[in-house]
Amino acid sequence: MSQVPTSAVDLTAADGTPLTACPPAGERHGGVIVIHDARGITPYLRSVCERLAAEGWLAVAPHLYHRQGFAETTRDDSWASAATDMLSLDGTEISADVDSARGYLATSEVGGANTAIIGFCMGGTVALATAARASLAAAVSFYGGAVSTPYWAGVAPLVELAPALRGPWLGLYGDEDALITPAEISALRAAAATSAGPTELISYPGAGHAFHSDDRPAVYRPEAAADAWARALAFLRQHAGIQA
């Protein structure tokens, strides 16, 4: 059952990393690191944190663009500037920022058995990469790219990382993604299946990249988005939720 809504707030981790966090108002099921898409900490991303909090999760999102001097790419809505900004990131620095968010959850008394990660677009890439290097209770990737060609130095393509997944992983993709081919989706599904933990990759007909972004009418696909979100919540509860 959903809880009373709370609002996302900005804060700073002990190491200086800026974070956006949203606590649940009532019973807490665990913690979720939320990794933003190429646009950064948008109102959409804040709403995702608030939706997770409404379901009982302590959500925390690291600001991956803080070294570039901003939190959100706002120059246009064509994704051209967002793509450029995304490629300015560094794999080592991304890992450091994600680990700052993990530290925030740990100091907020969220144990490793109840710590998960979810990401969108490039954040989906980060979610899988993190789950391949660190022990997490669950990881969810919404249309994470760099499946066969890497984005960042030090971060291998997802098809190479997926066999090393250290825990449960759920992938949520669109069949009509202009940035990720059906062949790449199939290859990622097969690669993840060779990992030690349980994995699943769902691909939605009629959905393209960013189909969950309800702030972008041109790409938002309500039916696919609702099903994917329900699957993500169920996956988090199954693998990372505090068991009674």
N, C-alpha and C positions, 0 to 999 in steps of 0.2 A: 504494500500500500504506500502511495506517495505521501511524503511529509509536507509540512508547511514550508513554502518556498523561502530560501535565503538568498542573499545577494553576494556575488563575487566581489572580492576586495583585493587590492594590490598591496603587497608587502615585500620585504627584503629578507632573504635568507642570511644566515650568519656569515656566509662567505661573500656576501654582497650581490648575489644573483637575484634579480627581480622576479617575483612570482605573483601569479593571480591564484587566489584560493577561495574555496567556498565550502563551508562546513554544513553538515546536515543539522537540521533543527532538533531532531530527536535521536532515535536509536541509530547507531552507526554500524554499518556492515563491513567497513574496511576503508582503504584509501586507493585512489586512482590518480596516477600521473596522466595529465591530458596534454598531448603535444599538438600544437596548432598547425594549420595548413600554411601554405606559402605566403598567405597574407598577414600572418602574425596574430597578435592578440586582438581580434576583432570582436564586435558585439556578439557575433555568432558564436565565437569560441567561448566567450564568457557565459553565454546561454547554455552551452554544453556543460560547463562546470556546474551551473545552477540546476540543470536537469539531473545530473548525477547526484548532487546533494539532495535533491528532492526524493531520490530513491534510497537515501541513506548512506551515501559515500562522501568521504572527505576528499574533495577534488582539488588538485593543485597543478597549475600550468606554468612551466618555466618560460620566460621571455627569451627566446632564442636569438632575437635580433638586438639584444641590449648592447652588444659590442659595436654594432653599427650605429647606435645612437637613437634607435626608435623601437617601439613595440609593435607597430602595425604599418604595413605597406598601404598607403592610401592615395598614391599618385594617380591611379586609374583603375578601372574594373576590367581591363583587358587581359590581366594576368601577365602582361609583358614585364612590368616592373617587378611584380611578385616573383616571377621566375628568375630574374636577374638577382634580386635580393637573396633568394633561396640558395643560389649557387655561390654566394659570397660566404656562406657558412663553412665551418671547419668541423670535421668529424670529432676531433679530440675535444673541441670546445662544446659541441653539442652534448657529448657524453658527460662532460663536467656539469653542464646545466641540468641535465636529467638527474644526475646523482645528487645535485643540490635539492631537487624536488623530493628525491627518495629520502634524503636526510631530514627534510621538513616533516615528512610523514612519520619517520622514525621518532623524531622528537615530539610528535603529536600522538605518540603511543599507538601507532599503527605498526603491527608486526609484519615481518616478511611474508608470513603465510597469508596475510590479508592485503598485500600490496600488489596492485595491478597497473597496467599502462594501456592507454588507448590513444590512437593518433589518426589524423585525417590528412590525406594528400601526402606531402612530405613527412607529416607527422606519423602517418601509417608506416612509412619507411623506418623512421626512428623507433617506432614501437617494436617492430620485428627485430631490428638491429640490437636494441637494448635487451630484448628477451633472449637473444643469442649469446650475449656476453654476461648477463646477470641473472640470478635466480629470482624470478617473479612468480607470483601465484597465477597470473593470467596476463595475456596480451591480446589486444584487438587492433587490427589494422583496417581502416577504411581507405580503400583504393590507394595504398602505398605504392609509389613509383620506384624507379631505379631497380626494376625487376631483373633486367639483364645487363644494363649499363649503369655504372655508379654515378651518383650525384657528387659525392664528396670524397676527397682523399682520405684514406684510412677506413672507409666504410664500403665493404664489398657489395656487389649486387645481391639482391634478396635471394635469388636462386642459389647463390653460394652460401649465404648465411643460414637459410632455412633449415638445412639438415642439423645445424648446431643448436636449434632452439632448445632451451633448457626447461621449458614448461609448456603449458597449454597455450595454443595460439588459434585465433579466429580471424580469417580474412574475409572482407566484404567488398566485392568489386562489381563493376558494371560491365555487361557484355559489350556495350557500345562506347567504351572509354577510348577517346582519341589518343590518349597518352600511353595506354597500356594495351597491348594486343591480346586477342584471345589465346594465341600461342603462348604468350608470356604468362597469362593467368593459369593455363594448364600446366606449364612447367613449374610454376611456383607451388601449385597444389601438390604436384608429385614430389617436389623437393621437400616440402614441409612434412609430407607423410612419412619421410624416412627419419624424422627426428624422434627423440626418445619419448616425447610427450604427446598427448592427444591434440590433433589439429583438424581444422575444417576450413574450407574456402568456399564461400557462397558467391555465385555470380548471377546478377540480375538482368534478365532480358529487358531491353528498352531503356536501360539506365546507363549513363555515361559517367565521366569524372565529376566528382563533387556532388553526387546525387543526393547526399544528405544535407547539403547547404541550403537551408530553407530561407536564407537571406538573398538567394540568387535565383529568381524565378526561371531564368533561362535553362538552368541545369538541374534544379530541384525536381525530384521524382517522388511524390508523396508516398505512394504505395511501397516502393522499394525502401525508402528512408524509414518508414514506420516498421517494416519487417526487420530491417537490419538493426535498428535501434533496439527492438524487442529481443532479438537474438543476442546482441551485445550485452544487454542487461542480464539476461538469463545466464550467459556464459560467465560474466563476472560473479554473479551470485553463486553459481555452481562451484567455481574454482577458487574464488578469492573471498567470498563472503564468510563472515563469522558464523560458525556452525553452533546451533543451540545445543 
